[in-house]
Amino acid sequence: MKVFISADIEGVAGVVHREHTSRDGREHDRARMLMTEEVNACIDGALARGATEVVVNDSHGTMRNLIPEAIHQSAEYITGSPKPLAMMEGISSNYDAAIFLGYHSRMGNDGILNHTFHGGVIENIKINNKDMGEFAINAGIAGHFGVPVVLVSGCQHIASEATDLIPGIETAIVKRTINRQSARNLSPQRARDLIREKTMASLSRIPEIKPVLMQGPFVVEISYLNSGLADAAGILPIVEKTNPKTHRFETNDFITAFRYIRSLIAMAGALQ
């Protein structure tokens, strides 16, 4: 059994503030260790369940957060950016299951540190008129390769987003959002124990949890936080502007749609 892990940081127990998530944050190194140890707990659970290969993709910010000397020796990890598939770099049809660790809810939803890919750029992303956050889009990428997402960890709101999209998915709720920058957290050890337990449970249920299959053609609408960001991204000729801060484009391929989304975010983000 081969397992792919996409690891973000906002949904890690104890992470609640920009000082945890930013490279220059005073508590960023502590958050990196918390993230790495939650990843290790998941790896340990996967191995205990019989995984023969575990690959972890570092999926937060610069994607250089996992601490190399602390990562579980039985796993391999992908680090650095940019990557063609960003948070899902490395996924392929060779995997039996995907697990999303430390995830958060989409921009505009309730949930700790909620955003969609870039909190300084994106107000909302719609695909075929449905609001989509990082979880849904990344699950769609996994589904493109026929891989089910069997577990997500984070707060109660990302758990709700996940179960709305994927019936039967396991959830590890390691903290409960109070507001966007405060949460009631499990202790680090309890969070790790829960992730290990839920990893084992989820991998025993792979046949019951279906991949997310996004049906094309895809009409994508991206709304930015302001019109200046839309102006910067509007250089890409595939898009049409539907209002001062929203772009629209169409494509028949979900991976192509994702790569256009990432390109537009990068172009707009250059203003930050």
Stockholm file with secondary structure:
# STOCKHOLM 1.0

chainA/1-272         MKVFISADIEGVAGVVHREHTSRDGREHDRARMLMTEEVNACIDGALARGATEVVVNDSHGTMRNLIPEAIHQSAEYITGSPKPLAMMEGISSNYDAAIFLGYHSRMGNDGILNHTFHGGVIENIKINNKDMGEFAINAGIAGHFGVPVVLVSGCQHIASEATDLIPGIETAIVKRTINRQSARNLSPQRARDLIREKTMASLSRIPEIKPVLMQGPFVVEISYLNSGLADAAGILPIVEKTNPKTHRFETNDFITAFRYIRSLIAMAGALQ
#=GR chainA/1-272 SS CEEEEEECSTTSTTCCSHHHHSTTCTTHHHHHHHHHHHHHHHHHHHHHTTCSEEEEEECSTTSCCSCGGGSCTTCEEECCSCCTTGGGTTCCTTCSEEEEESCCCCTTSSSTTCCSSCTTTEEEEEETTEECCHHHHHHHHHHHTTCCEEEEEECHHHHHHHHHHSTTCEEEECEEEEETTEEEECCHHHHHHHHHHHHHHHHTTGGGSCCCCCCSSEEEEEEESSHHHHHHHTTSTTCEEEETTEEEEEESCHHHHHHHHHHHHHHHHTTC
#=GC SS_cons         CEEEEEECSTTSTTCCSHHHHSTTCTTHHHHHHHHHHHHHHHHHHHHHTTCSEEEEEECSTTSCCSCGGGSCTTCEEECCSCCTTGGGTTCCTTCSEEEEESCCCCTTSSSTTCCSSCTTTEEEEEETTEECCHHHHHHHHHHHTTCCEEEEEECHHHHHHHHHHSTTCEEEECEEEEETTEEEECCHHHHHHHHHHHHHHHHTTGGGSCCCCCCSSEEEEEEESSHHHHHHHTTSTTCEEEETTEEEEEESCHHHHHHHHHHHHHHHHTTC
//
